[in-house]
Amino acid sequence: MEILLRYILVLSISFASCRQNSMLTEIKILDNYPSASGIEYFNSHFYIVGDDANDLLILDSNLVVKDSIQLYSFSEKRIPKPLKADLESISFTADNKLLLLGSGSKDPYRNTAWLIDPVTKQKDSIQLDTFYSRLKTNGIQELNIEGACAIPGYHVLSNRGSKGNPENQLIFTGDHFWETQTTTPITTVIIGANTDSSQFSGVSGMTYALKTDRLILTVSTEDTRNNVDDGAIGKSYLWIIKNISGKRKLKAIYPDQVIDLEKMDERFNRQKIESVCIIKETPDLLYLLLAADNDNGSSTLFKVVIEKD
């Protein structure tokens, strides 16, 4: 009996040690920056966009606010909902420019994109009406672009479903699609298998791990039946898809690894995780920064370490 108990104890300690490799390591609250919806990391700086914020926020590697780039000039801290561009995603292009995308969920205000040079801070506004119109004729019933990232040779967008339209989609298109909106290739793929309208989990952001060809998505539940309104906040997850480059021609893609963030750390309770970026990748671990928008006028950042499956 004593030997058996020791064996069980060793197994328990070994299992606990393994699980400790996935953990929340730091939290940062941005009281004066609303609605963080997209985040990227470049040259030891984080770039954060809020879906109703006037500025693109710039933080250093210690999450200290260092600068900002003005995009809009509304007098309010939060742009009024009927007028906001709803910038829900941020990603780097093949030539290291920041691409910010409006969700496309409401014409004409949300069909805007920004292309920004993070070094010179030069910015250009782009209208995506043509491209978004093509998406609606390529199987997207309700347009709500909430995530974007570049993989070699392509740009990938995520379209978030809702309880009224319980289906998430990935959109594979050209790496400079905003320049060739009428001709850029478009392939749509269903992501995830959850079509239960009462417990629907919507994709809210994503990033790409170049070293291991993994797509990392943030997913959250929200009590809303359409692509415009906010709702009560539920749970948030990370979905990780391996070998994403070889899966773009599939009809449906399913996550290889699902991480319930609240089970990992109770401080994720009622946190609507909107975006993710990679800080560092090792053979066994992913160092990530997550952004939460809880619809209260502030934003929260979470540094996490995730053990690869």
Residue pairs with C-beta under 8 A, 6 or more apart in sequence:
18 307
19 307
21 284
21 285
21 305
21 307
22 259
22 264
22 304
22 305
22 306
22 307
23 264
23 265
23 304
23 305
24 264
24 265
24 267
24 268
24 302
24 303
24 304
25 303
25 304
25 305
26 63
26 302
26 303
27 267
27 300
27 301
27 302
27 303
28 63
28 300
28 301
29 298
29 299
29 300
29 301
30 36
30 48
30 57
30 65
30 298
30 299
30 300
30 301
31 298
32 77
32 298
33 48
33 50
33 53
33 57
33 65
33 298
33 299
34 50
34 52
34 53
34 77
34 78
34 293
34 297
34 298
34 299
35 50
35 51
35 52
35 53
35 78
35 293
35 295
35 297
35 299
36 48
36 49
36 50
36 274
36 275
36 291
36 292
36 293
36 299
36 300
36 301
37 49
37 50
37 51
37 87
37 88
37 89
37 146
37 204
37 205
37 274
37 275
37 291
37 293
38 48
38 49
38 87
38 88
38 89
38 90
38 91
38 100
38 147
38 148
38 205
38 274
38 275
38 291
39 46
39 47
39 48
39 49
39 90
39 205
39 275
39 276
39 277
39 289
39 290
39 291
39 301
40 46
40 47
40 90
40 91
40 92
40 98
40 207
40 277
41 47
41 277
41 278
41 279
41 289
42 92
42 96
42 98
42 118
43 118
44 60
44 61
45 58
45 59
45 60
45 61
45 66
45 118
46 58
46 59
46 60
46 61
46 63
46 277
46 289
47 56
47 57
47 58
47 90
47 98
47 118
48 56
48 57
48 58
48 59
48 90
48 291
48 299
49 56
49 57
49 87
49 89
49 90
49 100
50 57
50 87
50 293
50 299
51 84
51 86
51 87
51 88
51 103
51 293
52 78
52 79
52 80
52 81
52 84
52 86
53 71
53 78
53 79
53 87
54 70
54 71
54 72
54 73
54 74
54 77
54 79
55 68
55 69
55 70
55 71
56 68
56 69
56 71
56 98
56 100
56 114
56 116
57 65
57 68
58 65
58 66
58 67
58 68
58 69
59 65
59 66
60 66
61 279
63 301
63 303
69 116
69 121
69 123
71 85
71 87
71 100
71 114
71 123
72 79
72 85
74 80
74 83
77 297
78 297
79 85
82 109
83 109
84 109
84 110
85 102
85 109
85 110
85 112
86 102
86 103
86 105
86 106
86 109
86 110
87 100
87 101
87 102
87 103
87 112
87 114
88 101
88 102
88 103
88 144
88 145
88 146
88 147
88 205
88 274
89 100
89 101
89 145
89 146
89 147
89 148
89 157
89 158
89 205
89 275
90 98
90 99
90 100
90 101
90 148
90 275
91 98
91 99
91 101
91 148
91 149
91 150
91 155
91 207
92 98
92 99
92 150
93 99
93 115
93 150
93 155
93 175
93 176
94 150
94 175
94 176
96 118
97 115
97 116
97 117
97 118
98 114
98 115
98 116
98 117
98 118
99 113
99 114
99 115
99 148
99 155
99 178
100 113
100 114
100 115
100 116
101 113
101 128
101 145
101 148
101 157
102 109
102 110
102 111
102 112
102 113
102 128
102 145
103 110
103 143
103 144
103 145
103 146
103 227
104 110
104 111
104 128
104 132
104 135
104 143
104 144
104 145
105 142
105 143
105 144
105 227
105 228
106 228
107 129
108 129
111 127
111 128
111 129
111 132
112 125
112 126
112 127
112 128
113 125
113 126
113 127
113 128
113 178
114 123
114 124
114 125
114 126
115 123
115 124
115 126
115 178
116 122
116 123
116 124
117 123
126 178
128 178
128 181
130 181
130 182
131 173
131 177
131 178
131 181
131 184
132 143
134 181
134 182
134 186
135 143
135 159
135 171
135 186
135 188
136 143
138 186
138 188
139 169
139 188
140 159
140 169
140 171
140 188
141 165
141 167
142 161
142 162
142 164
142 165
142 226
142 227
143 159
143 227
144 159
144 160
144 161
144 162
144 227
145 157
145 158
145 159
145 160
145 171
146 158
146 159
146 160
146 202
146 203
146 204
146 205
146 274
147 157
147 158
147 160
147 203
147 204
147 205
147 206
147 217
147 218
147 275
148 155
148 156
148 157
148 158
148 206
149 155
149 156
149 206
149 207
149 208
149 215
150 156
150 175
150 208
151 208
151 210
151 213
151 215
151 244
151 245
152 210
152 245
153 175
154 172
154 173
154 174
154 175
154 248
155 172
155 173
155 174
155 175
155 176
155 177
156 170
156 171
156 172
156 173
156 206
156 208
156 215
156 244
157 170
157 171
157 173
158 168
158 169
158 170
158 171
158 191
158 203
158 205
158 206
158 217
159 168
159 169
159 170
159 171
159 188
159 203
160 168
160 202
160 203
160 204
160 227
161 167
161 168
161 169
161 200
161 202
161 203
162 200
162 202
162 222
162 224
162 225
162 226
162 227
163 197
163 198
163 200
163 223
163 224
163 225
164 197
164 225
164 226
165 226
165 227
166 194
166 195
166 196
166 197
166 200
167 190
167 195
168 190
168 191
168 192
168 202
168 203
169 188
169 189
169 190
169 191
170 188
170 189
170 191
170 248
170 253
171 186
171 187
171 188
171 189
172 185
172 186
172 187
172 188
172 189
172 248
173 184
173 185
173 186
173 187
174 180
174 184
174 185
176 184
177 184
187 248
187 249
189 247
189 248
189 250
189 251
189 252
189 253
190 251
190 252
190 253
191 203
191 217
191 239
191 252
191 253
191 254
192 201
192 203
192 219
192 239
192 253
192 254
192 255
193 252
193 254
194 200
194 201
199 221
200 221
201 219
201 220
201 221
201 235
201 237
202 219
202 220
202 221
202 222
203 217
203 218
203 219
203 239
204 217
204 218
204 219
204 220
204 236
204 272
204 273
204 274
204 275
205 217
205 218
205 273
205 274
205 275
205 276
205 291
206 215
206 216
206 217
206 218
206 276
207 215
207 216
207 276
207 277
207 278
207 288
208 214
208 215
208 216
208 244
209 215
209 216
209 278
209 281
209 286
211 281
212 242
212 281
212 308
213 242
213 243
213 244
213 245
214 240
214 241
214 242
214 243
214 244
214 286
215 240
215 241
215 244
216 238
216 239
216 240
216 241
216 276
216 278
216 286
216 288
217 238
217 239
217 240
217 241
217 255
217 276
218 236
218 237
218 238
218 273
218 274
218 275
218 276
218 290
219 236
219 237
219 238
219 239
219 273
220 233
220 234
220 235
220 236
220 237
220 272
220 273
220 274
221 233
221 234
221 235
221 236
222 230
222 231
222 232
222 233
222 234
222 272
223 231
223 232
223 234
224 230
224 231
225 231
230 295
233 270
233 271
233 272
233 294
233 295
235 260
235 261
235 262
236 261
236 262
236 268
236 271
236 272
236 273
236 292
237 258
237 259
237 260
237 261
238 257
238 258
238 259
238 261
238 276
238 288
238 306
239 255
239 257
239 258
239 259
240 255
240 256
240 257
240 258
240 259
240 306
240 308
240 309
241 247
241 253
241 254
241 255
241 256
242 256
242 257
244 253
247 253
256 309
257 308
257 309
259 306
261 268
261 271
261 273
261 290
261 304
262 268
262 269
264 304
268 302
270 294
271 292
271 294
271 300
271 302
272 292
272 293
272 294
272 295
273 290
273 291
273 292
273 302
274 291
274 292
274 293
275 290
275 291
276 288
276 289
276 290
276 291
277 288
277 289
278 286
278 287
278 288
279 287
279 288
279 289
279 303
280 286
280 287
281 287
283 308
284 307
284 308
285 305
285 306
285 307
285 308
286 305
286 306
286 308
287 303
287 304
287 305
288 303
288 304
288 305
288 306
289 301
289 302
289 303
289 304
290 301
290 302
290 303
290 304
291 299
291 300
291 301
291 302
292 299
292 300
292 301
292 302
293 299
294 300
